[in-house]
Amino acid sequence: MITYIALLRGINVSGHHKIKMAELKQLFLELGYHDVFTYIQSGNVIFKSNIKESILIEDTIISAISKHFGHAIKVLVLNKEELTTIFNSNPFLAKDPTMDISKLHVTILNKKPDIAGIPPIEILVAASDDEFILVENTIYLHCPNGYGNTKLTNNLFEKKLKTSATTRNWQTITKLLELSTQ
């Protein structure tokens, strides 16, 4: 069986798209996934499946959530190896392993981005302390003033790079990797 991590975007944020984690776990079990557990209320689900194509899993989850909860949300599914690569490839930590991880985030894109959108993003943040580094379909963020104060949002990346995006803080990425190896 393959270990997967589903990242649901925009649930339980400011009272929108409310989904109880116990109900979400039950839905995943009903879909035939195994060893299902959730991490925090923001829509992180670790599970196992014999299905090898993550896009099929994403489509199944999106459809089931829409049908069961009435929410049209975005879902990105990674396997454990992909998450491990994201974790091991953080260029900010490679440059400075003592960096304050509370200022680090990762935006994961569902496909390779349209790189023509990068220069406008660079111009937008040039006068700020925020930094981003694109590595394939992952954007590593350093937001020294906090993610709540950055212009580097999912909506910006989706608009400029023409792809879906979801962001997690580095602590969540670290915990998801730890949980997926148990």
LOLUMDO-671641 format. One record per residue: residue number from 0; residue in three letters; x, y, z of N, C-alpha, C, O, CB in turn. Coordinates in Angstrom, 1 decimal. Atoms other than C-alpha are relative to their C-alpha. Glycine has a CB too. Example, Ala and Ser with C-alpha at 12.3 -4.5 7.8 and 13.67 -1.06 7.14 Angstrom:
2
SITE    nr   rest       nu       nv       nw      cau      cav      caw       cu       cv       cw       ou       ov       ow      cbu      cbv      cbw
SITE     0    ALA      0.9     -1.2      0.0     12.3     -4.5      7.8      0.9      1.2      0.0      1.9      1.2      0.7     -1.0      0.0      1.2
SITE     1    SER     -0.9     -1.1      0.0     13.7     -1.1      7.1     -0.8      1.1      0.8     -0.3      2.2      0.9      0.4      0.5     -1.4
***
This chain:
182
SITE    nr   rest       nu       nv       nw      cau      cav      caw       cu       cv       cw       ou       ov       ow      cbu      cbv      cbw
SITE     0    MET      0.8     -1.2      0.0      0.0      0.0      0.0      0.9      1.2      0.0      2.0      1.3      0.6     -0.9      0.0      1.2
SITE     1    ILE     -0.7     -1.2      0.1      1.1      3.5     -0.7     -0.6      1.0      1.0     -1.8      1.1      1.2     -0.2      0.7     -1.5
SITE     2    THR      0.4     -1.0     -1.0      1.0      6.2      2.0     -0.2      1.3     -0.7      0.7      1.8     -1.4      1.0      0.1      1.2
SITE     3    TYR      0.4     -1.3      0.6     -0.7      9.4      0.9     -0.3      1.1      1.0     -0.7      0.7      2.1     -1.1     -0.1     -1.0
SITE     4    ILE      0.4     -1.1     -0.8     -1.2     12.8      2.3     -0.9      0.9     -0.8     -0.5      1.4     -1.9      1.2      0.8      0.6
SITE     5    ALA      0.9     -0.9      0.7     -4.3     14.8      1.2      0.0      1.3      0.7     -0.2      1.4      1.9     -1.4     -0.6      0.0
SITE     6    LEU      0.0     -1.3     -0.6     -4.1     18.5      1.7     -1.3      0.7     -0.6     -1.3      1.0     -1.8      1.3      0.8     -0.4
SITE     7    LEU      1.3     -0.6      0.4     -7.6     20.1      1.6      0.2      1.5      0.1      0.7      2.0      1.2     -1.2     -0.5      0.8
SITE     8    ARG     -0.2     -1.4     -0.1     -7.6     23.8      0.8     -1.3      0.7      0.4     -2.4      0.4     -0.1      0.4      0.6     -1.4
SITE     9    GLY      1.1     -0.9     -0.3     -9.9     26.3      2.5     -1.1     -0.6      0.9     -2.2     -0.1      0.9     -0.5      0.5     -1.2
SITE    10    ILE      1.1      0.5     -0.9    -11.8     24.2      5.0      0.3      0.5      1.4      1.4      0.7      1.9     -0.1     -1.6      0.0
SITE    11    ASN      0.0     -0.5     -1.4    -12.6     25.4      8.5      0.8      1.3      0.2      1.5      1.5      1.2      0.6     -1.1      0.9
SITE    12    VAL     -0.6     -1.3     -0.1    -11.2     28.8      7.8     -1.0      1.1      0.1     -1.9      1.3     -0.7      1.0      0.3     -1.2
SITE    13    SER      1.0     -1.1     -0.3    -13.1     31.8      9.3     -1.4     -0.5     -0.2     -2.3      0.3     -0.7      0.3      1.1     -1.0
SITE    14    GLY      1.4      0.4      0.0    -16.2     29.7      9.6     -0.5     -0.5     -1.4     -1.7     -0.9     -1.5     -0.9      1.0      0.4
SITE    15    HIS      0.4      0.4      1.3    -16.2     28.7      5.9      0.3     -1.5     -0.2      1.3     -2.0      0.3      0.6      0.8     -1.1
SITE    16    HIS     -0.2      1.4      0.3    -16.5     25.1      4.6      0.3     -0.8      1.2      1.4     -1.5      1.2      1.1     -0.1     -1.1
SITE    17    LYS     -0.2      0.8     -1.3    -16.8     23.5      8.0     -0.1     -1.5     -0.3     -1.1     -1.9     -0.9     -1.0      0.5      1.1
SITE    18    ILE      0.0      1.4      0.1    -15.9     19.9      8.1      0.6     -0.5      1.3      1.7     -0.2      1.6      0.7     -0.6     -1.3
SITE    19    LYS     -0.6      0.6     -1.2    -15.4     18.0     11.3      0.9     -1.1     -0.4      0.6     -1.9     -1.3     -1.2     -0.6      1.0
SITE    20    MET     -1.0      1.0      0.4    -12.3     15.8     11.2     -0.5     -1.4      0.2     -0.1     -2.3     -0.6      1.2      0.3      0.8
SITE    21    ALA      0.5      1.4     -0.1    -14.1     12.7     12.5     -0.9     -0.3     -1.2     -0.8     -1.5     -1.6     -0.9     -0.1      1.3
SITE    22    GLU      0.8      0.3      1.2    -16.6     13.0      9.6      0.8     -0.1     -1.2      0.5     -0.9     -2.1     -1.1      1.2     -0.2
SITE    23    LEU     -0.9      0.1      1.2    -13.8     13.6      7.1      0.7     -1.4      0.0      0.8     -2.0     -1.0      1.0      1.1      0.0
SITE    24    LYS     -0.6      1.3     -0.1    -12.0     10.5      8.4     -1.0     -1.1     -0.4     -0.6     -2.0     -1.1      0.5     -0.2      1.5
SITE    25    GLN      1.0      1.0      0.4    -15.2      8.5      8.1     -0.2     -0.1     -1.5     -0.4     -1.1     -2.1     -1.3      0.2      0.7
SITE    26    LEU      0.2     -0.1      1.5    -15.7      9.7      4.5      1.2     -0.8     -0.7      1.0     -1.5     -1.6      0.0      1.4     -0.5
SITE    27    PHE     -1.2      0.7      0.7    -12.1      8.5      3.6     -0.1     -1.5      0.2      0.2     -2.2     -0.7      1.3      0.5      0.6
SITE    28    LEU      0.1      1.5     -0.2    -12.8      5.1      5.2     -1.1     -0.5     -1.0     -0.9     -1.6     -1.5     -0.4     -0.3      1.5
SITE    29    GLU      1.1      0.4      0.9    -16.1      4.9      3.2      0.5     -0.1     -1.5      0.0     -0.9     -2.3     -1.2      0.9      0.1
SITE    30    LEU     -0.5      0.0      1.4    -14.1      5.6      0.0      1.0     -1.2     -0.2      1.5     -1.4     -1.3      0.8      1.3     -0.3
SITE    31    GLY     -0.8      1.2      0.1    -12.0      2.5      0.8      1.4      0.2      0.3      2.3     -0.7      0.1     -0.1     -0.5     -1.4
SITE    32    TYR     -1.4     -0.2     -0.4     -8.8      4.1      2.1      0.2     -0.6      1.4     -0.7     -0.9      2.1      0.3      1.5      0.0
SITE    33    HIS     -0.3      0.7     -1.2     -7.0      2.5      5.0      0.9      0.8      0.9      1.5      1.8      0.4      0.7     -1.3     -0.4
SITE    34    ASP     -0.8     -0.6     -1.0     -5.2      3.6      8.2     -0.1      1.6     -0.1      0.9      2.3     -0.2      1.5     -0.4     -0.3
SITE    35    VAL      0.3     -1.4      0.2     -6.8      7.0      7.9      0.1      0.8      1.3     -0.5      0.3      2.3     -1.4      0.2     -0.6
SITE    36    PHE      0.0     -0.9     -1.2     -6.0      9.8     10.4      0.2      1.4     -0.5      0.8      1.7     -1.5      1.0     -0.4      1.0
SITE    37    THR     -0.1     -1.5      0.4     -6.2     13.6     10.3      0.9      0.7      0.9      1.2      0.2      2.1     -1.4      0.6      0.1
SITE    38    TYR     -0.9     -0.8     -0.8     -3.9     16.2     11.6     -0.5      1.4     -0.1     -0.6      2.0     -1.1      1.5     -0.1     -0.5
SITE    39    ILE      0.6     -1.3     -0.2     -5.3     19.5     12.9     -1.2      0.2     -0.8     -1.5     -0.6     -1.7      1.1      1.1     -0.2
SITE    40    GLN      1.3     -0.3      0.6     -8.5     21.1     11.7      0.0      0.5     -1.4     -1.0      0.8     -2.0     -0.7      0.9      0.9
SITE    41    SER     -0.1     -0.7      1.3     -7.2     22.6      8.5      0.0     -0.9     -1.2      0.3     -0.5     -2.3      1.2      0.8      0.0
SITE    42    GLY      0.1      0.9      1.2     -7.6     19.5      6.3      1.2     -0.7     -0.5      1.6     -0.6     -1.6     -0.6      0.8     -1.1
SITE    43    ASN     -1.2      0.8      0.3     -4.6     17.3      6.4     -0.4     -1.5      0.4     -0.7     -1.8      1.5      1.3      0.4      0.8
SITE    44    VAL      0.4      1.4     -0.2     -5.4     13.6      6.0      1.1     -1.0     -0.5      1.6     -0.9     -1.7     -1.3     -0.3     -0.7
SITE    45    ILE     -1.0      1.1      0.3     -2.9     10.7      6.0     -0.7     -1.3     -0.1     -1.5     -1.6      0.7      1.2      0.0      1.0
SITE    46    PHE      0.7      1.3      0.2     -4.1      7.4      4.6      0.8     -0.8     -1.0      1.8     -0.4     -1.5     -1.4      0.3     -0.6
SITE    47    LYS     -0.7      0.9      0.9     -3.1      4.4      2.6     -1.0     -0.5     -1.1     -2.2     -0.6     -0.8      0.6     -1.2      0.8
SITE    48    SER      0.9      0.5      1.1     -4.4      3.1     -0.7      0.9     -0.8     -1.0      2.1     -0.6     -1.1     -0.6      1.2     -0.8
SITE    49    ASN     -0.6      0.8      1.1     -3.5      0.6     -3.5      0.0      0.8     -1.3      0.7      0.4     -2.2     -0.6     -1.3     -0.1
SITE    50    ILE      0.1     -0.8      1.2     -4.4      3.2     -6.1      1.4      0.7     -0.3      1.9      1.4      0.6     -1.2      1.0      0.0
SITE    51    LYS     -1.3     -0.6      0.3     -1.2      4.4     -7.9      0.0      1.4     -0.5      1.0      2.1     -0.5      0.7     -0.9     -0.9
SITE    52    GLU      0.1     -1.4      0.7     -2.5      7.6     -9.6     -0.6      0.9      1.0     -1.8      0.8      1.3     -0.8     -0.1     -1.3
SITE    53    SER      0.6     -0.9     -1.0     -2.9     10.4     -7.1     -1.1      0.9     -0.6     -2.0      1.3      0.1      1.2      0.9      0.5
SITE    54    ILE      1.0     -0.8      0.6     -5.0     12.4     -9.6     -1.4     -0.7      0.1     -2.4      0.0      0.3      0.3      0.3     -1.5
SITE    55    LEU      1.3      0.7     -0.2     -7.7      9.7     -9.4     -0.5      0.1      1.4     -1.7      0.2      1.7      0.2     -1.5     -0.4
SITE    56    ILE      0.4     -0.2     -1.4     -7.6      9.9     -5.6     -0.5      1.4      0.2     -1.5      1.6      0.9      1.2     -0.3      0.9
SITE    57    GLU      0.5     -1.4     -0.1     -7.9     13.7     -5.8     -1.4      0.2     -0.5     -2.2      0.8      0.2      1.0      1.0     -0.7
SITE    58    ASP      1.4     -0.1      0.6    -10.9     13.5     -8.1     -1.0     -0.6      0.9     -2.1     -0.1      1.0      0.0     -0.5     -1.4
SITE    59    THR      1.0      0.8     -0.8    -12.6     10.9     -5.9     -0.3      0.8      1.3     -1.4      0.9      1.7      0.6     -1.4      0.4
SITE    60    ILE      0.2     -0.7     -1.3    -12.0     13.0     -2.7     -0.8      1.3     -0.3     -1.7      1.6      0.5      1.3      0.3      0.6
SITE    61    ILE      0.7     -1.3      0.3    -13.2     16.3     -4.3     -1.5     -0.3     -0.3     -2.3      0.4      0.3      0.6      0.6     -1.3
SITE    62    SER      1.3      0.3      0.3    -16.3     14.6     -5.6     -0.8     -0.4      1.2     -1.9      0.0      1.5     -0.1     -1.2     -1.1
SITE    63    ALA      0.7      0.5     -1.2    -17.1     12.9     -2.3     -0.3      1.1      1.0     -1.3      1.1      1.6      0.9     -1.1      0.7
SITE    64    ILE      0.2     -1.2     -0.9    -16.6     16.1     -0.3     -1.2      0.9     -0.5     -2.0      1.3      0.3      1.3      0.8      0.2
SITE    65    SER      1.1     -0.8      0.6    -18.9     18.0     -2.7     -1.3     -0.7      0.3     -2.3      0.0      0.7      0.2      0.2     -1.5
SITE    66    LYS      1.2      0.7     -0.1    -21.5     15.3     -2.5     -0.5     -0.1      1.5     -1.6      0.1      1.8      0.1     -1.4     -0.6
SITE    67    HIS      0.3      0.3     -1.4    -21.3     14.6      1.3     -0.2      1.3      0.8     -1.1      1.4      1.6      1.1     -0.8      0.6
SITE    68    PHE      0.0     -1.2     -0.8    -20.6     18.1      2.7     -0.5      1.2     -0.8     -0.8      2.3     -0.2      1.4      0.3      0.5
SITE    69    GLY      0.5     -1.2      0.8    -21.7     20.4     -0.2      1.0      1.1     -0.2      0.7      2.2     -0.5     -1.2      0.6      0.7
SITE    70    HIS     -1.1     -1.0      0.1    -18.3     22.1     -0.4      0.8     -0.3     -1.3      1.2     -1.5     -1.5      0.9      0.0      1.2
SITE    71    ALA     -0.9      0.1      1.2    -16.4     22.7     -3.7      1.3      0.5      0.4      1.6      1.7      0.5     -0.6      0.7     -1.3
SITE    72    ILE     -1.4     -0.4     -0.4    -12.8     22.7     -2.5      1.0     -0.7     -0.8      0.8     -1.6     -1.6      0.2     -0.4      1.5
SITE    73    LYS     -1.2      0.5      0.7     -9.4     22.0     -3.9      0.7     -1.0      0.9      0.8     -0.8      2.1      0.9      1.1     -0.5
SITE    74    VAL     -0.7      1.0     -0.8     -7.5     18.9     -2.8      1.2     -0.4     -0.8      1.2     -0.6     -2.0     -0.9     -1.3      0.2
SITE    75    LEU     -1.3      0.5      0.6     -3.9     18.0     -3.5      0.5     -1.2      0.8      0.5     -1.2      2.0      1.1      1.2      0.1
SITE    76    VAL     -0.4      1.3     -0.7     -2.7     14.5     -2.8      1.5     -0.3     -0.4      1.9     -0.3     -1.6     -0.9     -1.2     -0.5
SITE    77    LEU     -1.4      0.3      0.1      1.0     13.7     -2.3      0.3     -1.4      0.5     -0.4     -1.8      1.5      0.9      1.0      0.6
SITE    78    ASN     -0.4      1.2     -0.6      2.6     10.4     -1.7      1.2      0.3      1.0      1.7      1.4      1.0      0.5     -1.1     -1.0
SITE    79    LYS     -1.0     -0.2     -1.0      5.1     10.0      1.2      1.3      0.4     -0.6      2.0      1.2      0.0      0.1     -1.2      0.9
SITE    80    GLU     -1.3     -0.3      0.6      8.1     10.1     -1.1      0.0      1.5     -0.5      1.0      2.2     -0.4      0.3     -0.9     -1.2
SITE    81    GLU      0.1     -1.4      0.5      6.9     13.4     -2.7      0.1      1.0      1.2      0.8      2.0      1.1     -1.3      0.3     -0.7
SITE    82    LEU      0.0     -0.8     -1.2      6.4     14.9      0.8      1.5      0.0      0.6      2.0      1.1      1.0     -0.9     -0.5      1.1
SITE    83    THR     -1.4      0.1     -0.5      9.9     13.7      1.8      0.9      0.9     -0.8      1.8      1.5     -0.3      0.5     -1.5      0.0
SITE    84    THR     -0.8     -0.9      0.9     11.4     15.4     -1.2     -0.2      1.5      0.3      0.8      2.2      0.3     -0.3     -0.3     -1.5
SITE    85    ILE      0.4     -1.4     -0.3      9.6     18.6     -0.4      0.8      0.4      1.3      1.4      1.5      1.4     -1.5      0.3      0.2
SITE    86    PHE     -0.6     -0.3     -1.3     10.9     18.4      3.2      1.5      0.1     -0.1      2.1      1.0      0.4     -0.3     -1.1      1.0
SITE    87    ASN     -1.5      0.0      0.1     14.5     17.6      2.2      0.6      1.1     -1.0      1.8      1.3     -1.0      0.4     -1.3     -0.5
SITE    88    SER     -0.5     -0.9      1.0     14.7     20.3     -0.5     -0.2      1.5      0.3     -0.1      2.3     -0.5     -0.7     -0.3     -1.3
SITE    89    ASN      0.2     -1.4     -0.4     14.0     23.5      1.5      1.3      0.8     -0.2      2.2      0.6      0.6     -0.6      0.0      1.4
SITE    90    PRO     -1.2     -0.7      0.2     16.5     25.9      0.1      0.4      1.0      1.1      1.6      1.4      1.3     -0.1      0.8     -1.3
SITE    91    PHE     -0.3     -0.9     -1.1     16.2     28.3      3.0      0.7     -0.7      1.2      1.6     -0.2      1.7     -1.3      0.6      0.6
SITE    92    LEU     -0.7      0.8     -1.0     17.2     25.6      5.5      1.3     -0.5     -0.4      2.2     -0.7      0.4     -0.9     -1.2      0.5
SITE    93    ALA     -1.3      0.4      0.6     19.9     24.4      3.2      1.1      1.1      0.2      2.2      0.9      0.5     -0.1     -0.4     -1.5
SITE    94    LYS     -0.9     -1.1     -0.1     21.4     27.9      3.3      0.2      0.4      1.5      1.3      0.8      1.9     -0.7      1.2     -0.7
SITE    95    ASP     -0.2     -0.3     -1.4     20.8     28.4      7.1     -0.9     -0.9      0.8     -2.0     -0.7      1.1     -0.5      1.5      0.3
SITE    96    PRO      0.7      1.0     -0.7     19.8     25.3      9.1     -0.5      0.5      1.4     -1.4     -0.1      2.0      0.9     -1.1      0.3
SITE    97    THR      0.5     -0.5     -1.3     19.3     27.5     12.2     -1.1      1.0     -0.2     -1.6      1.6      0.8      1.1      0.7      0.8
SITE    98    MET      1.1     -0.9      0.3     16.6     29.6     10.5     -1.2     -0.3      0.9     -1.5     -1.4      1.1     -0.4      0.0     -1.5
SITE    99    ASP      1.3      0.2     -0.8     13.4     30.2     12.6     -1.1     -0.6     -0.9     -1.6      0.1     -1.8     -0.4      1.4      0.5
SITE   100    ILE      0.9      0.7      0.9     11.1     27.6     11.0     -1.4      0.6      0.2     -2.3      0.3     -0.7      0.0     -1.4      0.4
SITE   101    SER      1.4     -0.5     -0.1      8.0     29.5     12.3     -0.2      1.1     -1.1     -1.4      1.5     -1.3     -0.2      0.7      1.4
SITE   102    LYS      0.1     -1.0      1.1      8.7     32.0      9.4      0.0     -0.7     -1.4      0.0      0.0     -2.4      1.1      1.0      0.1
SITE   103    LEU      0.0      0.7      1.2      8.8     29.2      6.8     -1.3     -0.7     -0.4     -2.0     -1.2      0.5      1.1     -1.1      0.0
SITE   104    HIS      1.3      0.6      0.5      5.9     28.0      4.7      0.4     -0.7     -1.4      1.4     -0.4     -2.0     -1.1      1.0     -0.2
SITE   105    VAL     -0.1      0.6      1.3      5.5     25.8      1.6     -1.3      0.1     -0.7     -2.4     -0.3     -0.2      0.5     -1.5      0.2
SITE   106    THR      1.1      0.0      0.8      3.1     26.4     -1.2      0.2     -1.1     -1.1      1.2     -1.1     -1.8     -0.3      1.4     -0.7
SITE   107    ILE     -0.1      1.2      0.9      2.5     23.2     -3.2     -1.0      0.2     -1.1     -2.2      0.5     -0.9     -0.3     -1.3      0.7
SITE   108    LEU      0.8     -0.3      1.2      1.2     23.6     -6.8     -0.4     -1.4     -0.5      0.3     -2.4     -0.4      0.8      0.8     -1.0
SITE   109    ASN      0.5      1.3      0.5     -0.9     20.9     -8.4      0.6     -0.4     -1.4      0.4     -1.5     -1.8     -1.5      0.0     -0.2
SITE   110    LYS     -0.7      0.3      1.2      1.2     21.1    -11.6      1.1      1.0     -0.2      1.2      2.0      0.5     -1.0      0.0     -1.3
SITE   111    LYS     -1.1     -1.0      0.3      4.2     22.8    -13.1     -0.6      1.3     -0.3     -1.5      1.4     -1.1      1.0     -0.5     -1.1
SITE   112    PRO      0.6     -1.3      0.3      3.6     26.5    -13.1      0.4      0.6     -1.3      1.4      0.3     -1.9      0.4      0.9      1.2
SITE   113    ASP     -0.4     -0.9      1.1      3.6     29.0    -15.9      1.0      1.0      0.5      0.6      2.0      1.2     -1.3      0.7     -0.6
SITE   114    ILE     -1.0     -0.9     -0.6      6.9     30.6    -15.1      0.0      1.4     -0.5      0.7      2.2      0.0      1.4     -0.7     -0.4
SITE   115    ALA      0.1     -1.4      0.5      6.0     33.7    -17.1     -0.6      0.8      1.1     -0.5      2.1      1.1     -0.9      0.1     -1.3
SITE   116    GLY      0.6     -0.7     -1.1      4.1     34.6    -13.9      1.0      0.4      1.1      0.6      1.1      2.1     -1.1     -0.8      0.6
SITE   117    ILE     -1.0     -0.3     -1.1      7.3     34.7    -11.7      0.4      1.4      0.0      0.4      2.0      1.1      1.2     -0.9     -0.2
SITE   118    PRO     -0.4     -1.4     -0.1      8.6     38.2    -12.7     -1.0      0.9      0.7     -0.5      1.8      1.5      0.4      0.5     -1.3
SITE   119    PRO      0.9     -0.9     -0.7      5.4     40.0    -11.7     -0.1     -0.3      1.5     -0.3      0.7      2.3     -1.4     -0.2     -0.6
SITE   120    ILE      0.0      0.3     -1.4      5.5     38.2     -8.3      1.3      0.6      0.7      1.2      1.1      1.7     -0.1     -1.6      0.2
SITE   121    GLU     -1.2     -0.6     -0.5      9.1     39.2     -7.8     -0.1      1.5      0.1      0.4      2.0      1.1      1.2     -0.4     -1.0
SITE   122    ILE      0.1     -1.5     -0.1      8.3     42.8     -8.5     -0.9      0.4      1.1     -0.6      1.3      1.9     -0.6      0.6     -1.3
SITE   123    LEU      0.9     -0.3     -1.1      5.4     42.7     -6.1      0.6     -0.1      1.4      0.3      0.7      2.3     -1.2     -1.0     -0.1
SITE   124    VAL     -0.6      0.2     -1.3      7.5     41.5     -3.2      1.4      0.6      0.1      2.1      0.5      1.2      0.1     -1.5      0.4
SITE   125    ALA     -1.3     -0.5      0.0     10.7     43.3     -4.1      0.3      1.0      1.2      1.4      1.0      1.7      0.3      0.8     -1.3
SITE   126    ALA     -0.2     -0.9     -1.0     10.2     46.0     -1.5     -0.3     -0.5      1.4     -0.3      0.2      2.4     -0.9      1.2     -0.2
SITE   127    SER      0.4      0.6     -1.3      9.2     43.6      1.3      1.2     -0.9      0.4      2.2     -1.1     -0.3     -1.3     -0.9     -0.1
SITE   128    ASP     -1.0      0.9     -0.6     11.2     41.2      3.5     -0.2     -1.4     -0.5      0.6     -2.3     -0.2      0.1      0.1      1.5
SITE   129    ASP      0.4      1.3      0.3      9.4     38.2      2.1      0.9     -0.5     -1.2      1.3      0.2     -2.1     -1.5      0.0     -0.4
SITE   130    GLU     -0.7      0.7      1.0     11.2     35.7     -0.1     -0.7     -1.2     -0.4     -1.4     -1.9      0.4      1.5     -0.3      0.4
SITE   131    PHE      0.6      1.3      0.5     10.1     32.8     -2.3      1.0     -0.6     -0.9      1.7      0.1     -1.7     -1.4      0.2     -0.6
SITE   132    ILE     -0.8      0.8      1.0     12.0     30.1     -4.2     -0.8     -1.1     -0.5     -1.4     -1.9      0.2      1.3     -0.5      0.7
SITE   133    LEU      0.8      1.1      0.7     10.3     27.9     -6.8      0.9     -1.1     -0.3      2.0     -0.9     -0.9     -0.7      0.6     -1.3
SITE   134    VAL     -0.7      1.2      0.3     11.5     24.4     -7.0     -1.0     -1.0     -0.6     -1.8     -1.6      0.2      0.8     -0.7      1.3
SITE   135    GLU      0.9      0.8      0.7      9.6     22.4     -9.6     -1.5      0.5      0.3     -1.8      1.6     -0.2      0.1     -1.5      0.4
SITE   136    ASN      1.3     -0.4     -0.3      6.0     22.5     -8.3     -0.2      0.4      1.4     -1.3      0.3      2.0     -1.0     -1.0     -0.4
SITE   137    THR      0.1     -0.4     -1.4      6.8     23.7     -4.8      0.7      1.4      0.1      1.7      1.7     -0.4      0.8     -1.0      0.9
SITE   138    ILE     -0.5     -1.4     -0.3      7.3     27.3     -3.6      0.3      0.0      1.5     -0.6     -0.1      2.3     -1.0      1.1     -0.4
SITE   139    TYR     -0.4     -0.1     -1.4      9.3     27.7     -0.4     -0.1      1.5      0.3      0.4      2.3     -0.4      1.5     -0.6      0.2
SITE   140    LEU      0.2     -1.4     -0.5      8.4     30.9      1.5      0.7      0.3      1.3      0.8     -0.6      2.2     -1.5      0.2      0.1
SITE   141    HIS     -0.6     -0.6     -1.3     10.3     32.9      4.1     -0.7      1.3      0.2     -0.5      2.2     -0.6      1.6      0.1     -0.1
SITE   142    CYS      0.8     -1.2     -0.3      7.9     35.4      5.6      0.4      0.5      1.4     -0.2      0.1      2.4     -1.5     -0.3     -0.1
SITE   143    PRO     -0.5     -0.4     -1.3      9.9     37.1      8.4     -1.1      0.8      0.9     -0.9      0.9      2.1      1.2      0.9     -0.1
SITE   144    ASN      1.1     -0.8     -0.7      6.8     39.3      9.3     -1.3     -0.8      0.2     -2.3     -0.3      0.6     -0.3      1.3     -0.7
SITE   145    GLY      1.2      0.9     -0.2      4.4     36.3      9.4     -0.7     -0.2     -1.3     -0.8      0.7     -2.2     -0.9      0.5      1.0
SITE   146    TYR      0.7      0.3      1.2      2.4     34.6      6.7     -1.3      0.9     -0.1     -1.7      1.2     -1.2     -0.4     -1.5      0.0
SITE   147    GLY      1.1     -0.9      0.0     -0.6     36.7      7.7      0.2      1.4     -0.6     -0.7      2.1     -0.9     -0.6      0.1      1.3
SITE   148    ASN     -0.3     -1.3      0.5      1.2     39.8      6.5      0.7      0.0     -1.4      1.2      1.0     -1.8      1.0      0.7      1.0
SITE   149    THR     -0.7      0.0      1.3      2.6     38.6      3.2     -1.0      0.1     -1.2     -2.2     -0.1     -1.0      0.7     -1.4     -0.1
SITE   150    LYS      0.8     -0.1      1.2      1.4     39.2     -0.3      0.1     -1.3     -0.8     -0.6     -1.5     -1.8      0.4      1.2     -0.9
SITE   151    LEU     -0.2      1.3      0.7      2.6     35.7     -1.3     -1.1     -1.0      0.5     -0.8     -2.0      1.2      1.4     -0.5      0.4
SITE   152    THR      1.1      0.8     -0.3     -0.8     34.0     -1.0     -0.3     -1.0     -1.0      0.2     -1.0     -2.2     -1.2      0.9      0.3
SITE   153    ASN      0.5      1.0      0.9     -2.4     31.0     -2.6     -0.7      0.7     -1.2     -0.4      0.3     -2.4     -1.0     -1.0      0.6
SITE   154    ASN      0.7     -0.6      1.1     -4.6     33.3     -4.7      1.0      0.7     -0.9      0.8      0.6     -2.2     -1.0      1.1      0.6
SITE   155    LEU     -1.0     -0.7      0.9     -1.6     35.3     -6.0      0.7     -1.1     -0.8      0.8     -0.9     -2.1      1.0      0.8      0.9
SITE   156    PHE     -0.7      1.1      0.8      0.3     32.1     -7.0     -1.0     -0.6     -1.0     -0.5     -0.9     -2.2      0.5     -1.0      0.9
SITE   157    GLU      0.9      0.6      0.9     -2.8     30.6     -8.6     -0.3      0.9     -1.2     -0.3      0.5     -2.3     -1.4     -0.3      0.7
SITE   158    LYS      0.2     -0.9      1.1     -3.5     33.7    -10.6      1.2      0.2     -0.9      1.0      0.2     -2.2     -0.5      1.4      0.6
SITE   159    LYS     -1.2     -0.3      0.8      0.0     34.4    -11.8      0.6     -1.2     -0.6      1.2     -1.1     -1.7      1.1      0.7      0.9
SITE   160    LEU     -0.7      1.2      0.5      1.2     30.8    -12.2     -1.0     -0.9     -0.7     -0.5     -2.0     -1.2      0.7     -0.7      1.1
SITE   161    LYS      1.1      0.8      0.7     -2.1     29.4    -13.6      0.0     -1.4      0.4      0.0     -2.4     -0.4      0.3      0.1     -1.5
SITE   162    THR      0.1      1.3     -0.6     -2.3     26.5    -11.3     -0.6      0.1      1.4     -0.6      1.1      2.0      1.4     -0.7      0.1
SITE   163    SER      0.5      0.1     -1.4     -4.0     25.4     -8.0      1.2      0.0      1.0      2.2     -0.6      0.7     -1.0     -1.2      0.2
SITE   164    ALA     -1.0     -0.1     -1.0     -2.1     26.0     -4.8     -0.6     -0.2      1.4     -1.7      0.1      1.6      0.8      1.3     -0.1
SITE   165    THR      0.3      0.0     -1.4     -2.2     25.2     -1.1      1.2      0.1      0.8      2.3     -0.4      0.4     -0.8     -1.4      0.3
SITE   166    THR     -1.2     -0.4     -0.8      0.1     26.4      1.6     -0.1     -0.7      1.4     -1.2     -0.7      2.0      0.2      1.5      0.1
SITE   167    ARG     -0.1      0.5     -1.4      1.2     24.8      4.9      1.3      0.6      0.6      2.2      0.9     -0.1      0.1     -1.6      0.0
SITE   168    ASN     -1.2     -0.5     -0.7      3.6     26.1      7.5      1.0     -1.2      0.2      0.6     -2.3      0.0     -0.4      0.6      1.4
SITE   169    TRP     -1.1      1.0      0.0      6.9     24.3      8.0     -0.3     -1.0      1.1      0.1     -2.2      1.0      1.3      0.6      0.2
SITE   170    GLN      0.3      0.9     -1.1      5.8     22.9     11.3     -1.0     -1.1     -0.4     -0.8     -2.3      0.0     -0.6      0.7      1.3
SITE   171    THR      1.0      1.0      0.4      2.8     21.2      9.7      0.7     -1.0     -1.0      0.4     -2.2     -0.9     -1.2      0.7     -0.7
SITE   172    ILE     -0.7      0.9      1.0      5.0     19.8      6.8      0.8     -1.0      0.8      0.8     -2.2      0.5      0.9      0.8     -0.9
SITE   173    THR     -0.9      0.9     -0.8      7.4     18.4      9.4     -0.8     -1.1      0.7     -0.5     -2.2      0.7      0.8      0.8      1.1
SITE   174    LYS      0.8      0.9     -0.7      4.6     16.8     11.4     -0.7     -1.0     -0.9     -0.8     -2.2     -0.6     -1.1      0.8      0.8
SITE   175    LEU      0.6      1.0      1.0      2.9     15.3      8.3      1.0     -1.0     -0.4      0.6     -2.2     -0.6     -0.5      0.8     -1.2
SITE   176    LEU     -1.1      1.0      0.4      6.2     13.7      7.3      0.2     -1.0      1.1      0.3     -2.2      0.9      1.3      0.8     -0.4
SITE   177    GLU     -0.1      0.9     -1.2      6.6     12.3     10.8     -1.1     -1.0      0.1     -0.9     -2.1      0.3      0.2      0.9      1.3
SITE   178    LEU      1.2      0.9     -0.1      3.1     10.9     10.9     -0.1     -0.9     -1.2     -0.6     -2.1     -1.0     -1.3      0.9      0.0
SITE   179    SER      0.2      0.8      1.2      3.3      9.5      7.4      1.1     -1.2      0.0      1.0     -2.1     -0.8      0.2      0.8     -1.3
SITE   180    THR     -1.1      1.0     -0.1      6.4      7.4      8.4     -0.3     -1.0      1.1      0.5     -1.9      1.4      1.4      0.6      0.1
SITE   181    GLN      0.3      0.9     -1.2      4.7      5.7     11.4     -0.7     -1.2     -0.5     -1.1     -2.1      0.3     -0.9      0.7      1.0
***
